[in-house]
Amino acid sequence: MKSKANRPAAAGGSSNRQSGELALRIVSAIILAAVSISLTYAGLWPFVLLICTCILVLAWEWGGIAGERTLGLDMSVHAGILILAAILAGAGQLLAGLAILATGSLAVLVMLRRPVLALGILYIGLPAIALVAIRSDTESGLLAIVFIFLVVWCADTMAFVFGKSIGGAKVAPSVSPGKTWSGAVGGALCPALLGFFYAKWLGGTEPYTLALVAGGLAIVSQIGDFAESAIKRRAGIKDSSGIIPGHGGLLDRLDALIFAAVAAGILALIRGPAYPGRALLVWS
């Protein structure tokens, strides 16, 4: 009888705890979004500062995946290569930045014999310099970065909403048990719709094509989510760290952006390396 009497209180306590965790997640997400948008809007070098700050945190978290969280030689080299590459990209030396990433990753693999850290240089470095390169477009860089952010945030939010409200079959339960096909579809279609209206707002670009670009980036961002889940499972950890209240680590928060940024960077640089922001947004 005592056990039964305690059940409603326990249930109520669980409900309150979940509500508190959700509120914490929302507040953390709003703060992160506000800081990111503010520094993105402030100009290229404030944006580079944002990227370099993220790099330091991501390198530290990746060190945890590699079994090393102390600032030793290996980790210092790892972070230094990433920051140098981002600064070179900001200075307009994109090829030099890519060369630093490639040679640095190879050096860490061959000389330090740290394959996981070598992979981390590419995993963190490629999206970092892709975003910096796109933001460096003085004409359309800001709008292009905001577009990427909105697509990724929309995909993440709508995948959660559709998955929770509709449910259904899981995409890859062995990798990420919570992800459903309904969420994946919603997380692709809603960003495509966002891309259409973003094009209408911008003017001078073909809305249906930008909608396809947005939908494609959303799909890639979801693949990034699965990839990070697989990496964490292989490393035997649940979160990359506990640095963001309610979200775990920065790597947990940026996993989708990492893949979407690389895809956006490749597309933009193929279409117009001199004006990557415009190349991403303007279609005829």
N, C-alpha and C positions, 0 to 999 in steps of 0.2 A: 504493500500500500504506500509506503514511504517513497519507493522508487517511482510509482505512478504519479504521485503528487508532485515530484520534482521535475517531471518531464516538461510541462508547459514553461516553467522558468528556464530550463535548459534551452528549450527551443527559442524562447524569447531572447535569451542571451546570445544565441548563435545568430539570430536575425539582426540584433543590434550590432554585433561584431561585423557582419557582412556589410551592413549599411555604413559603418564607420570606415571600413576598408575601401568601399566604393567612393565615399566622399574624399578620402585621402588620395585615391588614384586620380579623381577629377581635378582636385586642387594642384597636384603635382603636374598633371598634363597641361593645365592652363598656364602655370608658371613657366614650364619648359617652352611651350609654344610662344608665350609673350617674349621671353628672352631671345629665342631663335629669330622671330620675326623682327624684333627691334634691331638686333645686330646685322641681320640681313639687309634691312632698310638703310642702316647707317652708312653703308658703303662697302667697297671691296675689302679693305684691310680690317675693318671691324668684323667682317664675315670670315676672313682668314683667321683672325683671333679666335672666333667661335669654333672654327674647324680645328684649330690647333689645341684648344682646350679640350674638345671632344676626343681628339687623338690621344692626349695624355691619359684620359680616363679609360678609353677603349683599350689602349696598350696595356694598362695596368690590369684590366679585366681579362684581356687575352692571356696575360701572364698567368693569371689564376687557372685558366683552362690548360695552359702548358705546364702547370704545377709550380709556378714561380710568381710570387707577389712582392718580392723584395726588389729594391732598386739596385740590382747588381749590374755587372758589365753587360750581360745579355739583354736585359730590359732597357738599359740606357741606349744601347746601340739600336734596338728595336724602335723606341720612341723617337730617337734622333733622326733616323732615316725617314720616318713618316712626316715629321715636322718640316724637315728640309725639303722634301718633295712638295708639300703643300705650299711652302713659301715660294719655291721656284715657280709653281703654277700660278700663284698670285702675281708674280713679277713678269708674267708672260712667257715663261720658259717651260712650257708644258712638256715638250720632248725631253728636256733635261730632268724634269720631275719624274717622268715615266722611266727614264734610264736609271735614276737613283733607286726607284722602287725595284726594278728588275735586278740590278747588280747587288743591291742591298739584300734582297731576298735570297739570291744565290750565295752571297757571302755568308749569311747567317746559316744557310743550309750546309755549306761545304766546310767553312772554317769553325763555326761554333757547333755544328752538328745538332742544330735545333730545328727539326722539320716543322714543328707546330708553330714556332715563332716565325719561321720563314713564310709559312702560309698566312700568318696574321699580318705580315707586312703588306701583302697583296689584298687581303680581305678588308683591311682598314684603309690602306693607302689609295687604292683605285677609286672608291667612291669619294674620298676626300678631295683628290685633285680633280675629279670630274665635276664636283659641285663648285670648286673654286674656279675652274675654267669657264663654266657656264656663267657664274656670277661676274666674271671679269668683262663680259660683254656690256659695255657702258650703255648701249641702247636698250637692250631687252633682258639683260641678265637678272635684274631684280624680279621682273614679272615671270621669268622662266623658273627661277628658284621657288617663288611662291606657288607656281603651278605644280611643281614636283611635290612640295610639302603638302599642298591641299589634296592631291591625288592619293598620296600615301596615307594621310590621316583619314581621308574618306574611305579608302579601301579597308583600313584596319577597323574603323568604327562600324561600317556597314557589314563587314564580315561577322563581327561580333553580334550585331543586332539581328541579322538574318539567321545566323546560326542558333541563337538563343530562342528566337520566336518561332522558327520553322523546324529546326532540328533535322533529323534524318540521318542518312548514311554518312559515315566518317570518311574523310579523304585518305588519311594515313594514320590509323590509330596507333600503330607501333612507334610513330615518330612524335605526333602531336594529337593526343586523344580527344581534345576538345574541338578540333577543326572539322566542320561538316561541308558537304557539297553545296548545301543551300547557302551557307555563309560564303563559300568561295564564289558562287555565282553572284550573290548580292554585292560582294566586295569587288567585283569586276564591273558590273553593270552600272552601279551608282557613280563610280568615278568617271565612267564613260559619259554619263549624263552631265556630270560636273564639267568635263572637258568641253562638251558642246556649248554650255552656257558661258564658260570662260572665254571661248572663242567669240561668242556673240558680244560679250562685254568688251573684249579687246578690239574687235573690228579688224578688217584687213587680213583675215585668215579663214580658211575653210572649216566650218564648225564640225562637219561629219568626220573629217580627217583628224582633227585634234581630239575628237571624241574617241576615235580608234587608238590614237597615241595614248590617251589617258587610260583607256581600258587595258591596253597592252602593258603599260607601266604598272597598273594595279595588279595584273596577273603576276608579273615579275616580282613585285613587292611581296606577294603572298608566298612565292617560291622562296624568297629570302627568309621569311618567317619560319618555313619548314626547315630550311638549311641550318638556321641557328639552333633550332630545337634538336636537330640531329647531332650537331656539334656538341651541345650540352649533354645530351644523352650519352654520347661516346666518352665524354670527359667525366660522366657520373655526377653532374651537378644540376640543380634545379634552376638557379638564377646565376647570372654572370657575376653579380655582387648584390649588395643591399643598399647601394648609394642613393637610389631614388625611392622615396617613401611610396609604398603601394605598387611599385612597378618592378622592383628588383634592381637590375643594373642598367647602365646606359646602353650596353650592347643588346639587352632585352628590348629596350625601347626603340632602338634604331635598326633592328635587324631587317625590317622591310625596306627602310630607306636605303640601306647599303646596296641592295641589289637593284632597286629602282634607279638610284643615282648612277650606277655603272651603265645600265641600259640607256638612260637618258643621255649620258655623256657620249656613249658610242654613237647613238643616233645623231646627236647635235654635231659632233665633230666630223662625221662622215658627210653630212649635208652642207655644213658651212663652218670650217674650223676658225675662220676669221671672226665670225659672229655666231657663236654657238647658242646663245640665248635666243636670238632671232630664228636660227635654224630649227630649234626645237618647237617654236610656237607658230611660225608663219608658214602656212601651206596654201597652195592655190588649187 
